[in-house]
Each structure stands twice: as structure tokens, then as C-alpha cells.
């Protein structure tokens, strides 16, 4: 390899290898945003390929940028790899390690039915029915298929944590982990741990010098999302307020040299934000931005040709631009997972960046970090239907008595 894992990354790798030698149950590594999961994925994919006698490894990621980023890190092992993703413009399975997007892989699932030792899932807190169906088909051919997830935010809105047994061997109860897909969290590297070791940039909560958006009318629906009409009322059409907020962002950003990311609620809201930003130094990216235009804008931001990048429903996960220093929240986030991912965009180390800052204009921090600690979100699962019945079970290996709850429908 042409890269060396950091000490905490090597610990993750070693504990994961130990687990994979003993169990076929799905597992995860909980490594906070900016922990360098791409290097870990590369190292574990290389291990799986070599230990399996040459069977292939499939690595899934939710976006083109993450797929290409993870593939680039894998090539630093000295080995070639393939990319199987329509958005990345390639559908190759030539090499033994394949980096793919879930939908593209599912649409050609016959090419992945056999000959694979494992599936590695980046940002696995976003595991979908599509990913689960891919794994199910691959397990039909190989019942011992290893399934490894990586996430810096291993919890989901309403469901809580996505694993049943934590890194200390303790089973999580249903009030914080409801119907988790993964059996075990093999190891956890917290943001606080990386911060104390000097591997991420400290983040400060900035003082707001303008009025905030009134988000009291936002309520979660049964899908765990805010109603679109409520979002419009809270964020769109408040020209004077939005102009004042953007002016505050610009004024506060004068103190820093790094890039500024502003997270908007809707496309129309983003357009209102753009109207108050300096045109030559600003751009916006949405889920509808054409691929070529998206690449042009992101490259301009990476190369510091623009300073202000407005995002609508994108660039929240795996967007790696280390000079980002200011995060401005002009939207409401439904989940602690999404909020942590957004904050993580400014945690990466960069020359001259002694600390980063978050400016919250929509009361996100007080909702998801009630104690004010942005490295310690409050995680809860919603209640399951039916009557909760306590259940105790003793581990046959260590004799630890775990507590669960089961429900009746």
C-alpha cells in the first residue's frame, strides 16, 4: 500500500478482521465524519479479496462522488479496481474489487450473483431495500457472504441505532435500536476521540446576529419528514429575513479564509439565498443540477474560484473539501444523522484552518444536541406498535444478560 492507516484506523481494521474470521453476521464500523472511511474501505476490501482465495468484493456507495473517491483510495493499495455505476459512466466488473451504485448493480444483478466474498456498504445508515435485495441475491450463491457497513452516523430517524450489539458487547434495547439490520458494531471511533487526538478540526457554535427562521410550525409526518407546505411557509418568501441572514453569514465569514457552505430548505429558498450572495463568488447545487454543471460548480468550489456554495438536499454526505470552514444552516434537519453529516463537511483538517464554525438559523442544534455538545447527538427510536414485553437473554459466550423488548401486533 502507498498509504498508512492512522492508529485508530488500524484498530478498526484489526478488530474488523478478527470479527470477520469468526462471524458471518452483518457488522458495522462506526467512524465519525472525517475519519477517513475511504482508506478503511480500501484496506478491508483488499483484505477480503486476499483472504478469500481471489473472490470478488463489491463496495456500494450512495453517490457518484463517493464511488469515485473510494475507488481512488483503493488504487493506492497498488491494485486496480472497477466502477459499476451509471452516474459515473462505467459498468465494469473486470477487476476483483468493484465500486458500484446500488440501483445500477440491482439492474444488472445477474453479473453479481456468484463469486463474491463480501459486500462493503459506505454510509450504511442509508441502507435501502435495494441494497438489501442485492445482498439477498448474492447470499443465495454464497451463504457466508460478509456484509460490512461503514458510517459516521449509524442511526436512523425513528429507528435509532442500526445495530443490535454495541462495540462493548451490550445489546441495545428497542427504545434506541428498533429492528436494526446489522448485528454488531465492531468498533467505534467517536468525533470526540478524533478531536482530542487532533485528527479533526474543532468546531465552534457561532453567535447569530440576525433573526432566525420560525420553525415552530414544522412537524414530522408518519414518514419522518416535514410537510412540504410547512417548509415553504417557514423558509420561502421571507425576502427581508433571508437577506438579513445571508448578510450575517457573509459578515461572519469575513473572519475566516475557508469556504462557506449554506444549506437551504428548497430550490426556491436557495434562489432567494443566491439573490443576496455575491454572484461571482457563489453557486448552488440541487438534486436536479445536471451532472456536467454539478461537476463544474464543485470543481470551482474545490479550486477556490467561488467561496459560497448553496446546497439543496445534496452534498451532505461524503463531500470532501477540506478548506470548508463555515457551515450555515438555513434549513431544518429532520434527523441527528443528517445534521451530523452536514457538520462533518467542515471537520476535515486543512492548512491554516484552526477551527470551523456552524451558524444555525433554524434551531437545529438545540433540537438534536440538547446539551449543546455537537459531538453527542440525542438518539431515540420511535415506539413500536403493540404491547411491549420485556425479554432477557443470556449470551452463551460471555454469560452477559442482555435485555430486549418484543411487541405484539
GIBEL-V583851 format. One record per residue. N is the residue number from 1. RES is the residue in three letters. OMEGA is omega in whole degrees, 0 to 359 (* if undefined). NEAR is the number of other C-alpha atoms within 10 Angstrom. Layout:
# GIBEL-V583851
n->N res->RES omega->OMEGA near->NEAR
n->N res->RES omega->OMEGA near->NEAR
This chain:
# GIBEL-V583851
n->1 res->UNK omega->177 near->13
n->2 res->UNK omega->175 near->8
n->3 res->UNK omega->179 near->12
n->4 res->UNK omega->180 near->11
n->5 res->UNK omega->172 near->15
n->6 res->UNK omega->182 near->14
n->7 res->UNK omega->181 near->9
n->8 res->UNK omega->176 near->17
n->9 res->UNK omega->178 near->18
n->10 res->UNK omega->177 near->14
n->11 res->UNK omega->177 near->15
n->12 res->UNK omega->181 near->22
n->13 res->UNK omega->184 near->21
n->14 res->UNK omega->179 near->14
n->15 res->UNK omega->178 near->13
n->16 res->UNK omega->177 near->19
n->17 res->UNK omega->179 near->15
n->18 res->UNK omega->180 near->12
n->19 res->UNK omega->183 near->15
n->20 res->UNK omega->178 near->18
n->21 res->UNK omega->186 near->10
n->22 res->UNK omega->189 near->8
n->23 res->UNK omega->175 near->11
n->24 res->UNK omega->179 near->16
n->25 res->UNK omega->179 near->16
n->26 res->UNK omega->182 near->18
n->27 res->UNK omega->178 near->27
n->28 res->UNK omega->167 near->28
n->29 res->UNK omega->178 near->26
n->30 res->UNK omega->180 near->25
n->31 res->UNK omega->188 near->24
n->32 res->UNK omega->175 near->26
n->33 res->UNK omega->181 near->27
n->34 res->UNK omega->179 near->24
n->35 res->UNK omega->181 near->24
n->36 res->UNK omega->182 near->16
n->37 res->UNK omega->180 near->23
n->38 res->UNK omega->179 near->20
n->39 res->UNK omega->178 near->23
n->40 res->UNK omega->179 near->23
n->41 res->UNK omega->179 near->23
n->42 res->UNK omega->183 near->22
n->43 res->UNK omega->183 near->22
n->44 res->UNK omega->175 near->20
n->45 res->UNK omega->178 near->24
n->46 res->UNK omega->178 near->19
n->47 res->UNK omega->182 near->14
n->48 res->UNK omega->180 near->23
n->49 res->UNK omega->184 near->18
n->50 res->UNK omega->184 near->14
n->51 res->UNK omega->185 near->11
n->52 res->UNK omega->181 near->13
n->53 res->UNK omega->175 near->9
n->54 res->UNK omega->176 near->14
n->55 res->UNK omega->183 near->16
n->56 res->UNK omega->176 near->24
n->57 res->UNK omega->178 near->28
n->58 res->UNK omega->179 near->24
n->59 res->UNK omega->183 near->27
n->60 res->UNK omega->176 near->26
n->61 res->UNK omega->188 near->25
n->62 res->UNK omega->183 near->19
n->63 res->UNK omega->177 near->21
n->64 res->UNK omega->182 near->18
n->65 res->UNK omega->180 near->18
n->66 res->UNK omega->179 near->22
n->67 res->UNK omega->181 near->25
n->68 res->UNK omega->178 near->17
n->69 res->UNK omega->180 near->18
n->70 res->UNK omega->179 near->23
n->71 res->UNK omega->180 near->24
n->72 res->UNK omega->179 near->16
n->73 res->UNK omega->180 near->20
n->74 res->UNK omega->181 near->26
n->75 res->UNK omega->177 near->15
n->76 res->UNK omega->174 near->15
n->77 res->UNK omega->183 near->16
n->78 res->UNK omega->181 near->11
n->79 res->UNK omega->177 near->12
n->80 res->UNK omega->176 near->15
n->81 res->UNK omega->181 near->18
n->82 res->UNK omega->174 near->19
n->83 res->UNK omega->180 near->24
n->84 res->UNK omega->185 near->24
n->85 res->UNK omega->179 near->24
n->86 res->UNK omega->182 near->14
n->87 res->UNK omega->179 near->15
n->88 res->UNK omega->175 near->16
n->89 res->UNK omega->180 near->10
n->90 res->UNK omega->175 near->12
n->91 res->UNK omega->183 near->18
n->92 res->UNK omega->172 near->14
n->93 res->UNK omega->186 near->18
n->94 res->UNK omega->187 near->12
n->95 res->UNK omega->189 near->13
n->96 res->UNK omega->175 near->20
n->97 res->UNK omega->185 near->27
n->98 res->UNK omega->176 near->25
n->99 res->UNK omega->187 near->28
n->100 res->UNK omega->174 near->32
n->101 res->UNK omega->188 near->24
n->102 res->UNK omega->184 near->25
n->103 res->UNK omega->178 near->16
n->104 res->UNK omega->178 near->14
n->105 res->UNK omega->181 near->22
n->106 res->UNK omega->181 near->18
n->107 res->UNK omega->176 near->11
n->108 res->UNK omega->189 near->12
n->109 res->UNK omega->180 near->16
n->110 res->UNK omega->180 near->11
n->111 res->UNK omega->184 near->11
n->112 res->UNK omega->187 near->19
n->113 res->UNK omega->183 near->17
n->114 res->UNK omega->176 near->16
n->115 res->UNK omega->181 near->16
n->116 res->UNK omega->180 near->24
n->117 res->UNK omega->184 near->25
n->118 res->UNK omega->175 near->26
n->119 res->UNK omega->177 near->24
n->120 res->UNK omega->185 near->24
n->121 res->UNK omega->176 near->25
n->122 res->UNK omega->184 near->27
n->123 res->UNK omega->189 near->23
n->124 res->UNK omega->173 near->26
n->125 res->UNK omega->177 near->22
n->126 res->UNK omega->180 near->18
n->127 res->UNK omega->187 near->18
n->128 res->UNK omega->173 near->10
n->129 res->UNK omega->178 near->10
n->130 res->UNK omega->179 near->14
n->131 res->UNK omega->180 near->20
n->132 res->UNK omega->180 near->13
n->133 res->UNK omega->176 near->14
n->134 res->UNK omega->181 near->19
n->135 res->UNK omega->181 near->20
n->136 res->UNK omega->179 near->15
n->137 res->UNK omega->181 near->17
n->138 res->UNK omega->178 near->23
n->139 res->UNK omega->176 near->19
n->140 res->UNK omega->180 near->12
n->141 res->UNK omega->181 near->14
n->142 res->UNK omega->181 near->17
n->143 res->UNK omega->180 near->12
n->144 res->UNK omega->178 near->15
n->145 res->UNK omega->177 near->21
n->146 res->UNK omega->179 near->22
n->147 res->UNK omega->184 near->21
n->148 res->UNK omega->177 near->27
n->149 res->UNK omega->175 near->23
n->150 res->UNK omega->178 near->23
n->151 res->UNK omega->173 near->23
n->152 res->UNK omega->179 near->26
n->153 res->UNK omega->187 near->24
n->154 res->UNK omega->177 near->22
n->155 res->UNK omega->183 near->25
n->156 res->UNK omega->178 near->24
n->157 res->UNK omega->179 near->19
n->158 res->UNK omega->183 near->20
n->159 res->UNK omega->183 near->20
n->160 res->UNK omega->182 near->24
n->161 res->UNK omega->185 near->29
n->162 res->UNK omega->177 near->27
n->163 res->UNK omega->183 near->26
n->164 res->UNK omega->184 near->23
n->165 res->UNK omega->185 near->21
n->166 res->UNK omega->185 near->18
n->167 res->UNK omega->178 near->16
n->168 res->UNK omega->179 near->11
n->169 res->UNK omega->181 near->15
n->170 res->UNK omega->178 near->16
n->171 res->UNK omega->180 near->21
n->172 res->UNK omega->180 near->21
n->173 res->UNK omega->186 near->19
n->174 res->UNK omega->179 near->24
n->175 res->UNK omega->175 near->18
n->176 res->UNK omega->179 near->23
n->177 res->UNK omega->183 near->24
n->178 res->UNK omega->179 near->24
n->179 res->UNK omega->182 near->15
n->180 res->UNK omega->179 near->19
n->181 res->UNK omega->184 near->18
n->182 res->UNK omega->181 near->19
n->183 res->UNK omega->190 near->17
n->184 res->UNK omega->167 near->24
n->185 res->UNK omega->186 near->26
n->186 res->UNK omega->180 near->24
n->187 res->UNK omega->180 near->21
n->188 res->UNK omega->172 near->20
n->189 res->UNK omega->185 near->19
n->190 res->UNK omega->176 near->17
n->191 res->UNK omega->179 near->23
n->192 res->UNK omega->179 near->17
n->193 res->UNK omega->180 near->15
n->194 res->UNK omega->179 near->19
n->195 res->UNK omega->181 near->15
n->196 res->UNK omega->179 near->11
n->197 res->UNK omega->177 near->10
n->198 res->UNK omega->182 near->11
n->199 res->UNK omega->173 near->18
n->200 res->UNK omega->181 near->25
n->201 res->UNK omega->176 near->23
n->202 res->UNK omega->178 near->20
n->203 res->UNK omega->177 near->21
n->204 res->UNK omega->174 near->13
n->205 res->UNK omega->185 near->15
n->206 res->UNK omega->176 near->15
n->207 res->UNK omega->182 near->12
n->208 res->UNK omega->182 near->15
n->209 res->UNK omega->178 near->15
n->210 res->UNK omega->176 near->16
n->211 res->UNK omega->178 near->13
n->212 res->UNK omega->173 near->16
n->213 res->UNK omega->176 near->19
n->214 res->UNK omega->183 near->13
n->215 res->UNK omega->182 near->18
n->216 res->UNK omega->180 near->10
n->217 res->UNK omega->180 near->11
n->218 res->UNK omega->179 near->18
n->219 res->UNK omega->180 near->14
n->220 res->UNK omega->175 near->10
n->221 res->UNK omega->183 near->9
n->222 res->UNK omega->179 near->8
n->223 res->UNK omega->179 near->9
n->224 res->UNK omega->181 near->13
n->225 res->UNK omega->176 near->14
n->226 res->UNK omega->177 near->17
n->227 res->UNK omega->184 near->14
n->228 res->UNK omega->180 near->12
n->229 res->UNK omega->178 near->10
n->230 res->UNK omega->178 near->15
n->231 res->UNK omega->179 near->19
n->232 res->UNK omega->181 near->15
n->233 res->UNK omega->183 near->14
n->234 res->UNK omega->190 near->20
n->235 res->UNK omega->187 near->25
n->236 res->UNK omega->176 near->21
n->237 res->UNK omega->178 near->13
n->238 res->UNK omega->188 near->15
n->239 res->UNK omega->183 near->15
n->240 res->UNK omega->180 near->11
n->241 res->UNK omega->180 near->15
n->242 res->UNK omega->178 near->25
n->243 res->UNK omega->179 near->18
n->244 res->UNK omega->179 near->17
n->245 res->UNK omega->180 near->24
n->246 res->UNK omega->177 near->22
n->247 res->UNK omega->178 near->17
n->248 res->UNK omega->177 near->17
n->249 res->UNK omega->182 near->25
n->250 res->UNK omega->182 near->16
n->251 res->UNK omega->181 near->11
n->252 res->UNK omega->181 near->17
n->253 res->UNK omega->179 near->20
n->254 res->UNK omega->182 near->9
n->255 res->UNK omega->187 near->8
n->256 res->UNK omega->182 near->16
n->257 res->UNK omega->186 near->14
n->258 res->UNK omega->180 near->21
n->259 res->UNK omega->183 near->21
n->260 res->UNK omega->176 near->25
n->261 res->UNK omega->178 near->26
n->262 res->UNK omega->183 near->22
n->263 res->UNK omega->185 near->27
n->264 res->UNK omega->184 near->26
n->265 res->UNK omega->182 near->21
n->266 res->UNK omega->178 near->19
n->267 res->UNK omega->179 near->19
n->268 res->UNK omega->176 near->15
n->269 res->UNK omega->179 near->23
n->270 res->UNK omega->178 near->24
n->271 res->UNK omega->177 near->15
n->272 res->UNK omega->177 near->21
n->273 res->UNK omega->181 near->23
n->274 res->UNK omega->182 near->20
n->275 res->UNK omega->181 near->15
n->276 res->UNK omega->178 near->18
n->277 res->UNK omega->176 near->19
n->278 res->UNK omega->188 near->13
n->279 res->UNK omega->184 near->11
n->280 res->UNK omega->183 near->10
n->281 res->UNK omega->189 near->14
n->282 res->UNK omega->175 near->21
n->283 res->UNK omega->179 near->22
n->284 res->UNK omega->178 near->22
n->285 res->UNK omega->176 near->22
n->286 res->UNK omega->177 near->17
n->287 res->UNK omega->182 near->13
n->288 res->UNK omega->180 near->11
n->289 res->UNK omega->179 near->12
n->290 res->UNK omega->185 near->11
n->291 res->UNK omega->183 near->13
n->292 res->UNK omega->179 near->8
n->293 res->UNK omega->178 near->11
n->294 res->UNK omega->180 near->17
n->295 res->UNK omega->181 near->14
n->296 res->UNK omega->181 near->12
n->297 res->UNK omega->181 near->20
n->298 res->UNK omega->178 near->20
n->299 res->UNK omega->179 near->14
n->300 res->UNK omega->178 near->17
n->301 res->UNK omega->179 near->23
n->302 res->UNK omega->183 near->17
n->303 res->UNK omega->176 near->12
n->304 res->UNK omega->174 near->14
n->305 res->UNK omega->170 near->14
n->306 res->UNK omega->182 near->20
n->307 res->UNK omega->186 near->21
n->308 res->UNK omega->180 near->27
n->309 res->UNK omega->180 near->23
n->310 res->UNK omega->183 near->24
n->311 res->UNK omega->174 near->21
n->312 res->UNK omega->176 near->21
n->313 res->UNK omega->180 near->14
n->314 res->UNK omega->180 near->16
n->315 res->UNK omega->180 near->22
n->316 res->UNK omega->185 near->18
n->317 res->UNK omega->174 near->20
n->318 res->UNK omega->179 near->24
n->319 res->UNK omega->192 near->19
n->320 res->UNK omega->174 near->19
n->321 res->UNK omega->190 near->19
n->322 res->UNK omega->183 near->19
n->323 res->UNK omega->175 near->24
n->324 res->UNK omega->185 near->27
n->325 res->UNK omega->182 near->28
n->326 res->UNK omega->174 near->28
n->327 res->UNK omega->179 near->26
n->328 res->UNK omega->182 near->25
n->329 res->UNK omega->177 near->24
n->330 res->UNK omega->180 near->26
n->331 res->UNK omega->176 near->23
n->332 res->UNK omega->178 near->24
n->333 res->UNK omega->180 near->22
n->334 res->UNK omega->189 near->18
n->335 res->UNK omega->175 near->20
n->336 res->UNK omega->179 near->25
n->337 res->UNK omega->180 near->22
n->338 res->UNK omega->180 near->17
n->339 res->UNK omega->179 near->21
n->340 res->UNK omega->178 near->24
n->341 res->UNK omega->179 near->23
n->342 res->UNK omega->180 near->25
n->343 res->UNK omega->182 near->23
n->344 res->UNK omega->179 near->26
n->345 res->UNK omega->182 near->25
n->346 res->UNK omega->183 near->33
n->347 res->UNK omega->185 near->30
n->348 res->UNK omega->181 near->23
n->349 res->UNK omega->177 near->21
n->350 res->UNK omega->181 near->17
n->351 res->UNK omega->177 near->7
n->352 res->UNK omega->180 near->10
n->353 res->UNK omega->183 near->19
n->354 res->UNK omega->177 near->13
n->355 res->UNK omega->176 near->18
n->356 res->UNK omega->184 near->25
n->357 res->UNK omega->174 near->24
n->358 res->UNK omega->177 near->22
n->359 res->UNK omega->187 near->23
n->360 res->UNK omega->181 near->21
n->361 res->UNK omega->183 near->24
n->362 res->UNK omega->174 near->22
n->363 res->UNK omega->178 near->19
n->364 res->UNK omega->186 near->20
n->365 res->UNK omega->181 near->24
n->366 res->UNK omega->178 near->13
n->367 res->UNK omega->187 near->17
n->368 res->UNK omega->177 near->22
n->369 res->UNK omega->188 near->18
n->370 res->UNK omega->179 near->13
n->371 res->UNK omega->178 near->12
n->372 res->UNK omega->180 near->13
n->373 res->UNK omega->184 near->14
n->374 res->UNK omega->177 near->22
n->375 res->UNK omega->185 near->16
n->376 res->UNK omega->181 near->16
n->377 res->UNK omega->178 near->20
n->378 res->UNK omega->185 near->16
n->379 res->UNK omega->177 near->20
n->380 res->UNK omega->173 near->19
n->381 res->UNK omega->176 near->19
n->382 res->UNK omega->183 near->14
n->383 res->UNK omega->176 near->15
n->384 res->UNK omega->178 near->18
n->385 res->UNK omega->176 near->9
n->386 res->UNK omega->182 near->10
n->387 res->UNK omega->179 near->12
n->388 res->UNK omega->182 near->15
n->389 res->UNK omega->180 near->10
n->390 res->UNK omega->180 near->11
n->391 res->UNK omega->177 near->11
n->392 res->UNK omega->180 near->10
n->393 res->UNK omega->181 near->12
n->394 res->UNK omega->179 near->11
n->395 res->UNK omega->182 near->13
n->396 res->UNK omega->183 near->8
n->397 res->UNK omega->186 near->6
n->398 res->UNK omega->179 near->8
n->399 res->UNK omega->177 near->9
n->400 res->UNK omega->181 near->13
n->401 res->UNK omega->180 near->13
n->402 res->UNK omega->178 near->16
n->403 res->UNK omega->178 near->15
n->404 res->UNK omega->167 near->17
n->405 res->UNK omega->174 near->16
n->406 res->UNK omega->184 near->15
n->407 res->UNK omega->175 near->13
n->408 res->UNK omega->179 near->9
n->409 res->UNK omega->* near->8
